[in-house]
Amino acid sequence: MDLLNTLVDKGLRRELPTREEALAVLATSDDELLDVVAAAGKVRRQWFGRRVKLNYLVNLKSGLCPEDCSYCSQRLGSKAEILKYTWLKPEEASKAAAAGVAGGAKRVCLVASGRGPTDRDVDRVSRTIEAIKEENEGVEVCACLGLLSDGQAERLRSAGADAYNHNLNTSEGTYGDITTTHTYADRVDTVQKAHAAGLSACSGLIAGMGESDEDLVDVVFALRELDPDSVPVNFLIPFEGTPLAKEWNLTPQRALRILAMVRFVCPDVEVRLAGGREVHLRTLQPLALHLANSIFLGDYLTSEGQAGKADLEMIADAGFEVEGTDTTTLPGHRADAASCGTGGGCGSGSVCSSEEPAPAAVPAPAPADQARTDLVAVRRRGAGTDLAPNA
Ligand code: SF4
């Protein structure tokens, strides 16, 4: 397909596709799926080889959030029967993190529910970061604490945080339908604060919330503009007890097309396969490794993932290798820019090419996914419990 040849050429040159090209990827048919994966896989291998970075989530504080993000099992009024607990002590968090590192994770992601941290919370998380770094040499630590106030990103940086995660989640146009207690602009502001403080910015999306193809392209182009170093791609886990419980919109094929589109738009950025991969990709998960160069090991914040051992086996069986701590994740041009604090600069930034994308075959609409509530398991082990974590 001319479309795919054009996108591979652009991806290898770190050139931004047009919106029409990104939309055309989402509109490809299931018959073209393997061609799409192969094309985006070439771009992935150019910048990240066959390496897979493992990340490990530690939920520092679970549930009871005053915000109303519709997709979230921790939201205000959520009836989801998730674990609810207040801040883990630094040593508890460090123990959970160590399990992930022992399983092969090179980054630990410290997450807390809530609108954003108080200065006391930042102190608490700073002590946790120090404890984790003391126990686990070379580990990267990312904090994800919600909206940041002035000066908090700098304090986290001083405490040793390497990165800060705050997702845009969905397009600016639909943000108000998903959350009413804060705005899209608030989210953009926090990503910019993290960037400005010299933290590696991590910001991504959630697909499957009923959004259109245009919305998906909007949020991915907005992310590209914000220029994070990593882009987590979540697939909605429709938790019973949340407003989006009935939104089973994704097929494994569509999930792969979305990942391919993200790879083409952000060719040299760490694209992370995040929450919902087991639920929506199911047996097609290994194909996603040809698109994403990073995954979460083990469990998620409030739901259980497949066994960490199964993650490692999947990576090996698919012909990929776990990225070691001695390897820099990002390609040289981005890593150098990040280390001198000027941001990554993931491409020329120019929307070039007036070429018309090749007309995609008119796709048969993919059937809506069956509700697979059997695959959604609330997390009952690891952080906040007496049971061993999954790593
Ligand atoms: S996504 Fe974060 S801010 Fe929104 S409800 Fe969940 S925990 Fe709260």
Boltz pocket constraint, residues with backbone or C-beta under 6 A from the ligand:
constraints:
  - pocket:
      binder: B
      contacts: [[A, 65], [A, 66], [A, 67], [A, 68], [A, 69], [A, 72], [A, 73], [A, 74], [A, 75], [A, 76], [A, 112], [A, 113], [A, 114], [A, 115], [A, 146]]
      max_distance: 6.0
